[in-house]
């Protein structure tokens, strides 16, 4: 199994889609204490637990962008002062990569 989080997806079609998306990944980030600590900081800023862990993992992987259509998450992620991975909407990401 590519990810233990996919095991919790109760809908077969969604689970299959998630597995297909994950099969395209070029890298995986293992959660460690440093990532968990950073996620706790994001959590204290109002970011939901799983979103906080995903954002902390993206930072650890040194990715440039974290793309999401969750407006609430975007607002809170953008409020983090020292964030190293930029949270963007799909339209913002398209604009960035098309420049």
C-alpha positions in Angstrom: 0.0 0.0 0.0 1.4 3.4 -1.0 -0.1 5.3 2.0 -1.7 4.3 5.2 -4.1 7.3 4.8 -5.6 5.6 1.7 -6.6 2.7 3.8 -9.1 4.9 5.6 -10.9 6.0 2.4 -14.3 4.3 2.6 -15.4 4.8 -1.0 -13.8 2.4 -3.5 -13.9 4.8 -6.4 -12.2 7.6 -4.4 -9.7 5.1 -2.9 -8.8 3.9 -6.4 -8.4 7.4 -7.7 -6.1 8.3 -4.7 -4.0 5.3 -5.3 -3.7 6.2 -9.0 -2.6 9.7 -8.1 -0.1 8.4 -5.6 1.4 6.0 -8.1 2.5 9.1 -10.1 4.5 10.5 -7.2 8.2 10.9 -7.6 9.0 11.2 -3.9 7.4 10.4 -0.6 8.0 12.1 2.7 8.2 10.1 5.9 6.7 11.8 8.9 9.3 12.5 11.6 9.4 14.5 14.8 10.5 17.7 13.0 7.5 17.4 10.6 5.1 16.7 13.5 6.4 19.6 15.4 5.9 22.0 12.4 2.4 20.5 11.9 1.6 21.3 15.6 2.5 24.9 14.9 0.2 25.0 11.9 -2.5 23.4 14.0 -2.1 26.1 16.6 -2.8 28.6 13.8 -6.1 27.1 13.0 -5.1 24.7 10.2 -6.9 21.4 10.3 -4.8 18.4 11.5 -4.4 16.5 8.2 -3.8 19.8 6.3 -1.2 20.8 8.8 0.6 17.5 8.4 0.5 17.7 4.6 1.8 21.3 4.6 4.6 20.4 7.0 5.5 17.5 4.8 5.5 19.7 1.8 7.9 22.1 3.5 10.2 19.2 4.5 10.3 18.1 0.9 11.2 21.7 0.0 8.4 22.0 -2.6 7.7 25.5 -3.9 3.9 25.3 -4.0 1.1 23.6 -2.1 -2.0 23.7 -4.4 -5.4 23.5 -2.9 -9.0 24.7 -3.6 -9.8 24.9 0.1 -10.2 28.7 0.7 -10.2 28.4 4.5 -6.9 26.5 4.4 -5.4 29.0 1.9 -6.3 31.9 4.1 -4.7 30.3 7.2 -1.6 28.9 5.4 -1.0 32.4 3.9 -1.1 33.9 7.4 1.9 31.8 8.5 4.8 34.2 8.8 7.8 32.0 8.1 6.3 29.4 5.7 8.7 28.1 3.2 6.1 26.5 0.8 3.7 28.8 -0.8 0.0 27.8 -0.6 -1.8 28.6 -3.9 -5.1 28.0 -5.6 -5.2 26.0 -8.8 -5.6 29.1 -10.8 -2.7 30.8 -9.1 -0.5 27.8 -9.7 -1.4 27.8 -13.4 -0.6 31.5 -13.6 2.8 30.8 -11.9 3.9 28.0 -14.2 2.7 29.7 -17.3 5.0 32.8 -16.7 
